[in-house]
């Protein structure tokens, strides 16, 4: 697992695939998913190791691009902290926070009680403060235990996920119909590249990250950094895959 995870890849690719394209039907006439990620060899399953390798490729590209501005690789940070509203036990396996908890599917939380802590990926959001996790919560946490939302600086997570998903989609789905890349893959790369350009041009600042370069010595400087001789033009990278 890198800046993004397998759940992020599944959610992004699922936006381009629907049951209208004809999924496999089992003996009970239930339509099977068009795409799975796992260890079982099947016609519509992508191996976990392959997904992880595409995530690593995307992460390496992000690190290479942003290494002139920030110290890479990036480290996880805490976005938000609150406490559990109710116990987690055999009668309740949902995480219920005492406050509004800003989180999305695929993001991670950690529950802490004294010296015991568990990390989990969010699978389903029931309401603003109730959600479930992919894996079962093993320890019986009680009301008042710490609940933290953490991850890599935004929008690094989604840049990685979009780049990896675009390459996987073009390799395993679009290539079966045409030799060139898909429009869906192009759009994902375009969005990811736009977000990278915003970081390069100073429109997006990554918080809780160690900066490098003389432009960062004075945080009150309003001019753009990493531009030669005060040039006020944009420093962009090309739209890959277009």
Buried (B, 14 or more C-beta within 10 A) or exposed (E): EBBBBBBBBBBBBEEBBEEEEEBEEEEEEEEEBBBEBEEEEEEBBBEEEEBBBBBBBBBBBBBEBBEEBBEBBBEEBEBBBBBBBBBBEEEEEBBBBBEEBEBBBBBBBBBBBEEEBBEBBBEEBEEEBBBBBBEEBEEEBEEEBBBBBBBBBBBBBBBBBBBBBBBBBBBBBBEEEEEEBBEBBBBBBBBBBEBBBBBBBBEBBBEEBEBEEEBBEEEEEEEBBEBEEEEEEEBEEEEBBE
